[in-house]
Amino acid sequence: MAEPGFVFSVPARDGRLLWFRPVVPADRSLLVEGYRHLSDDSRLKRFNALYEELTSEQLRFLAELDYHDRYAWGVMIGPADDREGAAMGRYARYRNPTADGFIAADLGITVLDKFQGIGIGTELVKALIITGHANGIDRFVTQVLARNDAMLGVFRLFGAEIGPVELGTVEVTVELAPAAETLADHPLSKLIAGYWSA
Ligand SMILES: CC(C)(COP(=O)(O)OP(=O)(O)OC[C@H]1O[C@@H](n2cnc3c(N)ncnc32)[C@H](O)[C@@H]1OP(=O)(O)O)[C@@H](O)C(=O)NCCC(=O)NCCS
């Protein structure tokens, strides 16, 4: 059973359990620690820059959320008595709607190097699609390095539109309503459906 704080759990591709809970301000120290363990390649892909450490402003942005326009999920991996931090993913709504009047949000995902390639990024994008859709976001629009095959691979699973390469990056757009519909059987979708029908 999920402990307090964990909202749901799903298996990773290697069978280990992934435990999801919203990021809270007290997670700043976990974020600092996680960043220290990231390879330079992962840091570059995630932040488009190589920071020595995350600044207090970045940490505030990542850990202090309103759980509506800005939401982040943290993921731990392992058995209930021996979990370790593995990943976090967040969305942040853009201040202005898109030119065609839709509410859009940026997306950022980080999976620690030693846990990459076992489906955690995919599970994080699922959780963010479901959460964003429930919170009124119409689409994710985000810039990704054109060489980031893993991230583009994950986005393609959800019907992403991928724009032309400009200065080494591409703009990725994921429409949340159709993507969330394909995730109706996900444990988080069921929790949200139960909440609204209660
Ligand atoms: C990009 C990232 C989030 C992907 O998460 P992940 O947990 O490693 O990815 P997954 O295991 O869920 O893989 C999902 C899909 O991506 C594709 N993929 C994964 N690694 C790949 C690689 N090295 N090359 C090509 N495709 C790859 C595959 O299509 C895979 O699907 P499949 O194997 O089920 O067919 C993660 O690798 C990461 O944190 N990288 C560093 C930071 C970053 O790039 N962040 C994204 C920018 S916001």
The ligand as a Gaussian input file, in Angstrom:
#p B3LYP/6-31G(d) Opt

LIG

0 1
 C       15.075000      12.029000     -21.494000
 C       14.668000      11.233000     -20.267000
 C       13.722000      12.070000     -19.427000
 C       13.964000       9.950000     -20.739000
 O       13.620000       9.212000     -19.616000
 P       13.970000       7.646000     -19.534000
 O       13.397000       7.145000     -18.282000
 O       15.428000       7.483000     -19.714000
 O       13.207000       7.106000     -20.835000
 P       12.340000       5.791000     -20.978000
 O       13.055000       4.642000     -20.361000
 O       10.983000       6.087000     -20.485000
 O       12.346000       5.603000     -22.551000
 C       11.256000       5.970000     -23.304000
 C       11.494000       5.857000     -24.794000
 O       12.510000       6.747000     -25.206000
 C       13.234000       6.141000     -26.257000
 N       14.615000       6.122000     -25.852000
 C       15.109000       5.972000     -24.606000
 N       16.440000       6.113000     -24.612000
 C       16.775000       6.332000     -25.910000
 C       17.999000       6.585000     -26.564000
 N       19.155000       6.653000     -25.889000
 N       17.956000       6.764000     -27.892000
 C       16.793000       6.712000     -28.587000
 N       15.605000       6.525000     -28.010000
 C       15.604000       6.338000     -26.692000
 C       12.645000       4.853000     -26.530000
 O       11.680000       5.059000     -27.543000
 C       11.933000       4.506000     -25.269000
 O       10.841000       3.739000     -25.534000
 P       10.910000       2.134000     -25.624000
 O       12.287000       1.691000     -25.239000
 O        9.861000       1.728000     -24.636000
 O       10.558000       1.869000     -27.035000
 C       15.913000      10.836000     -19.405000
 O       16.756000      10.043000     -20.192000
 C       16.659000      12.016000     -18.842000
 O       16.349000      12.501000     -17.744000
 N       17.680000      12.536000     -19.562000
 C       18.462000      13.665000     -19.080000
 C       17.638000      14.949000     -18.915000
 C       16.780000      15.229000     -20.120000
 O       17.134000      14.980000     -21.249000
 N       15.591000      15.784000     -19.881000
 C       14.642000      16.082000     -20.942000
 C       14.654000      17.504000     -21.340000
 S       13.383000      18.353000     -20.500000

